[in-house]
């Protein structure tokens, strides 16, 4: 089970914002799309950063006029990414160790999708359900 398997199911369309977009607009996009994070990119391909709901909430605690400021002031610039050939267990480890919930998919420096912890959990649950069904089939029918 790899990142490519998740992207095959959910697609590679990724909503991005530029570093000059306002935090107010980022909040609107997150809310409208029910996303937890957006990749910061000048062109929808290059990964400059990532901005999450957590980034917004943490910054709100110290910045009174935050919503009208550029996203570059709160985004995470050192972005942990993954590749289509990465295994799901590797993603779980990366997310746990880095305490993150979103991984942009990077193919040769180009943004090619975004995988969330929800995607990983959903894929893993489906896999476990399939394994259980196969095991029950084997037990009951010997196949």
Secondary structure, 3 states (H helix, E strand, C coil): CEHHHHHHHHCCCCCEECCCCEHHHHHHHHHHHCCCEEEECCCCCCCCEEEEHHHHHHHHCCCCCHHHCEHHHCCECCCCEECCCCEHHHHHHHHHHHCCCEEEEEECCEEEEEEEHHHHHHHHHHHHHHHHHHHHHHHHHCC
